[in-house]
Amino acid sequence: MLKNITYRNTKLKKLRTKFRSIVEEQKNKNFTVIILSILVGLTVGLAAILIKQITYGIENYAVSFFPGYMLFLTPLVGLLLVTILNHTAFKKLSYFKGMRSVIDAIENHQSYIKFKLIYTKVISAGITIGFGGSSGMESAVITSGASIGSNLGKKLGLPYQLRTLLIGCGTASGISAMYNAPIGGFLFALEVVMPSFSASLLVPLLISSATGKILFELIMGENLRFDAHIDNFSYHSLPYVLIIGVAGMLTANYMVKSYSFCYRHLARLGNPYVIALTGGAILGALIYFFPPLYGEGYVSINKLLHGEEPLLWNNSVLANSIFQPFNGIILLFILLLLRPITTGLSLAAGGEGGYFAPSLVAGGLMGYLIFKAVFLISGDVLGLAPNTFIFLGMAATFACVMRAPVTAIFLIADTTQSYAIIVPLMIVTAIAYAFKSYFEQRNPLIKVGHSTLKMEKFIVNHINLNDIIDPVNNFVNENATLRNIIEHFSVHEHAVVPVIDDNSNIKGIIELKKLRTLLKDFEAYDIRTATEIMETNFEIVNFTNLRKILLDNPSLIKEQYILVKKNDTVSAYVSKYKLLLIYNQYLSNPDLLFGK
């Protein structure tokens, strides 16, 4: 066993050495990054195509293949299988939850993501959705792509910022391949994954996203997720865009509250297997009466796009016309209300998946419902097709749920090839997100925005810790007079000196800046002692833990002094001046983070 580990480590060192020699031979270092982005794009693209075809095949045929009573059992079986996996084979990886965990890995774990996550989430999400769970498969693609990028960077010994860039490339190519949306994938990585906009990010992310798209078309052909598109748009219909924007914001808020409701109430059951059985049973019962709730839901949206609304109710008792008064509007409204609840049940009961697909499906249902309601009331929708309402509803809801308004615009335009509605997409997304931001600011319980915190964490991960600490050469006793302290600073060139008691315990800090304010008080030179002028708001940390402490609370350096211990001895302190200087340097020029 030890020989195998030694052999693998030796082989890895040789790979890194060879890679570094190749890089050093290149006159333009950006060429290497481009090659790596292509490699990540190809690998993740293949994984995304495989995942999509398996999941889409199961979802597309399962509802029509299985008799009605099987739909009651399949979600229960799926959630139970995933729960068993997450408490046995995948136990050490069950904590990882899609995009949220990817961001956490970038911010708090030096962009290291475990290798097994390349396939474990694909398996568990595939079982969840294949057996009827109402979540999104893109969560598994994002996790898999991020893990591929991270582990490639790790194997080649790349620095933190390049590992992060490859994670972004993996995410971009995964979304691009899965949704046939290269611009949407690129923008999602730039808007959600990367810490800030930087010109040096554009080329690798674009190339990786394009690679996923090209690979998809070479293997699968022109196969759109939503195989319908809009050729024109009448600007006389803009009032409806406003309605859809507001409705998208309300739909998104309802979805978030539904998820919270399901998590809160299922968690009270305690035992994970009881939770899986209970959640699966409720989910199965809902799917039995409402088959469109099965799986991701894209099959149902495509039926609506092709005017096949009656087919939604195949294998359901609700297919009878007596259950569909007002042209089916009531049933569609109930379906819209239930969709977020089934997603909450699927994930709270132990299933895997994300909120990407549910937001698109719920938004599409909302848009179609508004179309039917307007047509039923007035009989006039100013020439708009139901598909336009569906696509605008998707964009508005997705923007609010995923907090990615720019991605929402181009993801829908890419996925549907409906570039004729790009302006309405921009308007509906802006309206939805503006209303969302307004209500969040009015509610103090809702936390709004974390972009500054994310950037600070990225910088802390990037910097060399030795660049922000200064040495501590000597200490002063707590009984030392002001005169002694002044003499000490005149001999030793440092800005901070720790104060110790007779037992060498550190009791406080004296900063040169504060001492300067006391220099004119000549009468106090032999009266005031170190105890009277020292600051007691300090913390002693081990150098090995310093990065983690700064990551957990990036603003800590502004609030107190940090002494650094090496080999069980305090030998340095964190320089506020140096750290803030680095912060300002990178915040004003993010390209520096990526080697520009």
C-alpha positions, 0 to 999 in steps of 0.5 A, spaced: 500 500 500 505 504 501 509 503 495 503 504 491 502 511 494 509 513 493 509 510 486 503 515 485 506 521 488 512 520 484 508 519 478 504 526 480 511 530 481 514 528 474 507 530 471 507 537 474 515 537 473 513 536 465 507 540 465 512 546 468 517 545 463 512 545 457 509 552 460 516 555 461 517 554 454 511 558 451 513 565 450 505 566 451 503 563 458 496 565 456 496 559 451 497 554 456 491 556 459 487 556 453 489 549 452 487 547 459 480 550 458 479 546 451 481 540 455 476 542 461 471 543 456 471 537 452 471 533 458 465 536 461 462 536 455 462 529 454 459 528 461 454 533 460 451 530 454 451 523 457 448 525 463 443 529 459 441 523 455 440 518 460 436 523 464 432 526 459 430 518 456 428 516 463 424 522 464 421 522 457 419 515 457 417 513 464 411 517 465 408 513 459 411 506 460 409 505 467 402 504 469 399 509 473 400 506 480 407 505 479 408 513 479 406 512 486 411 508 488 417 510 484 419 517 487 419 513 494 424 508 491 428 513 488 429 517 495 430 511 499 436 509 494 439 516 494 438 516 502 442 509 503 447 511 498 448 518 502 449 514 508 453 509 506 458 509 499 457 517 499 457 518 506 463 523 506 460 527 500 453 527 502 454 534 504 456 537 497 450 541 494 451 543 488 452 551 486 452 553 493 458 548 495 462 550 489 462 557 491 464 555 498 470 550 496 472 557 492 472 561 498 473 557 504 477 551 501 482 553 496 478 551 490 479 544 492 474 539 490 474 532 491 475 527 485 469 522 487 464 528 486 465 527 478 461 522 478 457 521 485 452 527 484 451 524 477 449 517 480 445 520 486 441 526 482 440 521 476 436 516 481 432 522 484 430 525 477 429 518 474 425 516 479 420 522 479 424 527 483 422 534 481 429 537 481 434 539 476 440 535 473 444 541 472 446 541 479 450 534 478 453 537 471 456 543 475 458 539 481 462 534 476 464 540 471 467 544 477 470 537 480 474 536 473 476 543 473 479 543 480 482 536 480 486 538 473 488 544 476 491 540 482 494 534 478 498 539 474 500 543 481 496 550 478 496 556 483 489 557 486 487 563 481 488 558 476 484 552 479 478 557 480 478 559 473 478 551 471 472 550 475 469 556 472 471 553 465 468 546 467 461 550 470 461 554 463 462 548 459 457 543 463 451 548 462 453 550 455 453 542 453 447 541 457 442 546 454 446 548 448 447 555 450 454 557 450 453 564 451 448 562 457 454 557 460 459 563 459 455 568 463 453 563 468 460 562 470 462 569 470 456 572 474 455 566 479 462 562 480 467 567 478 469 573 484 468 579 479 468 581 472 475 581 469 478 581 462 483 576 463 477 571 464 473 572 458 477 568 453 478 561 457 471 561 459 468 563 452 473 557 449 471 552 454 463 554 453 464 554 446 467 547 446 462 544 450 457 547 445 461 544 439 462 537 442 454 537 443 452 539 436 458 534 433 455 528 437 448 530 438 446 535 432 441 541 433 438 538 439 435 544 443 432 543 450 426 547 448 425 545 441 421 551 439 422 558 438 419 565 437 421 569 430 418 576 432 415 580 437 410 586 437 412 592 442 404 593 442 405 587 447 409 590 452 404 591 458 404 583 458 411 583 459 410 588 465 405 583 468 410 577 467 415 580 470 412 582 476 409 575 476 416 572 475 418 575 482 412 573 486 413 566 483 420 566 485 418 568 492 413 563 493 418 557 490 423 559 496 418 559 501 415 552 499 422 550 499 423 552 506 416 549 508 418 542 506 425 542 509 422 545 516 417 540 516 420 534 514 426 535 518 422 534 524 421 527 523 429 526 525 430 519 522 433 520 515 430 514 512 423 516 515 424 522 512 425 519 505 419 514 506 414 520 508 417 525 503 417 520 497 410 517 499 407 524 499 411 526 492 408 519 489 401 521 491 402 528 488 405 525 481 399 520 481 394 525 480 399 530 476 403 526 472 407 533 469 410 533 476 414 527 474 422 529 474 425 535 471 419 537 468 422 539 461 417 534 457 411 538 460 414 544 458 415 542 451 408 539 450 405 546 452 410 549 447 407 545 441 400 546 443 399 539 446 396 541 453 391 535 453 397 530 453 399 533 460 394 529 463 395 522 460 395 516 465 391 521 470 384 521 472 384 529 471 384 527 464 376 527 464 373 534 462 369 535 468 376 536 472 378 542 467 373 547 468 375 554 465 379 551 459 383 548 464 386 554 468 384 551 475 388 545 474 394 549 471 394 554 477 394 548 482 400 545 478 404 551 478 402 551 486 405 544 487 411 544 482 415 548 488 412 543 493 414 537 489 421 540 488 422 542 496 419 534 498 424 531 493 430 535 496 428 535 503 427 528 503 434 526 501 434 527 494 439 530 490 439 536 484 438 543 484 433 549 483 435 551 476 430 546 472 425 547 477 425 555 476 425 554 469 419 549 469 415 553 474 416 560 470 414 557 464 408 554 467 406 561 470 407 564 463 403 559 460 397 560 465 398 568 464 397 567 457 391 563 458 388 567 463 388 573 458 386 570 452 380 567 456 378 574 459 379 578 453 380 574 447 386 578 445 393 577 446 395 582 441 398 577 436 403 574 442 403 566 441 403 562 448 410 560 447 412 568 448 409 568 455 412 561 457 419 564 455 419 570 458 416 567 464 422 562 465 427 568 464 423 572 470 423 566 475 430 564 473 433 571 474 430 571 481 431 564 484 438 563 481 440 571 482 443 571 475 439 576 471 444 577 465 444 569 465 437 568 464 436 573 458 441 569 454 440 562 457 433 563 454 435 566 448 440 561 447 436 555 449 430 556 445 434 560 439 429 566 440 433 572 439 427 576 436 425 576 443 432 579 446 429 586 448 423 583 451 427 578 455 431 584 458 425 588 460 422 582 463 428 580 467 430 587 469 422 588 472 423 582 476 429 583 479 428 590 480 422 588 484 425 582 488 431 587 490 426 592 492 422 588 497 429 585 499 431 591 501 425 593 505 425 586 509 431 587 514 431 579 515 433 578 508 440 578 506 442 582 500 448 581 496 455 578 498 459 580 492 464 584 496 465 578 501 466 573 496 472 578 493 475 579 499 475 571 500 478 570 493 484 575 495 485 572 502 486 565 498 490 568 493 495 572 497 502 569 500 500 570 507 508 572 509 506 578 505 501 580 510 505 579 516 511 583 520 516 580 525 515 581 532 522 581 535 521 583 542 516 584 548 515 590 553 513 588 560 506 590 563 510 595 568 514 598 563 513 606 563 512 610 557 519 612 557 521 605 556 516 604 551 519 610 547 526 607 548 524 600 545 520 603 539 526 607 537 531 601 537 526 596 534 523 598 527 516 595 528 509 598 528 507 593 534 509 591 540 506 585 545 505 587 552 507 581 557 506 580 564 512 577 569 510 570 567 511 571 559 503 571 558 501 576 553 496 581 556 496 586 550 498 590 544 501 597 543 501 600 537 506 605 534 501 610 531 498 610 538 504 612 542 506 618 537 499 621 540 503 621 547 510 623 545 508 630 548 505 628 554 512 629 558 510 629 565 507 622 564 513 619 561 515 616 568 508 615 571 504 611 565 505 604 564 504 599 559 498 597 562 494 603 561 496 605 554 495 598 551 490 595 547 487 588 549 483 587 543 487 582 540 487 574 538 493 569 537 493 564 532 497 559 529 500 561 522 497 554 519 490 557 521 491 564 519 488 563 512 482 559 515 481 565 520 481 570 515 476 567 510 471 565 516 471 573 518 475 577 512 473 583 516 477 581 523 483 585 521 479 591 521 476 589 528 482 587 532 490 585 532 492 578 530 498 576 533 501 570 529 504 564 533 510 559 529 513 553 533 509 555 539 512 562 539 509 569 538 513 571 532 509 576 528 503 580 527 498 581 521 499 588 518 493 591 517 496 596 513 499 591 508 493 587 508 488 593 506 493 595 501 493 588 497 485 588 498 485 595 495 490 593 489 486 587 487 479 590 488 481 596 483 484 591 478 481 584 478 486 582 472 492 582 477 488 576 480 489 572 474 496 574 472 495 580 468 
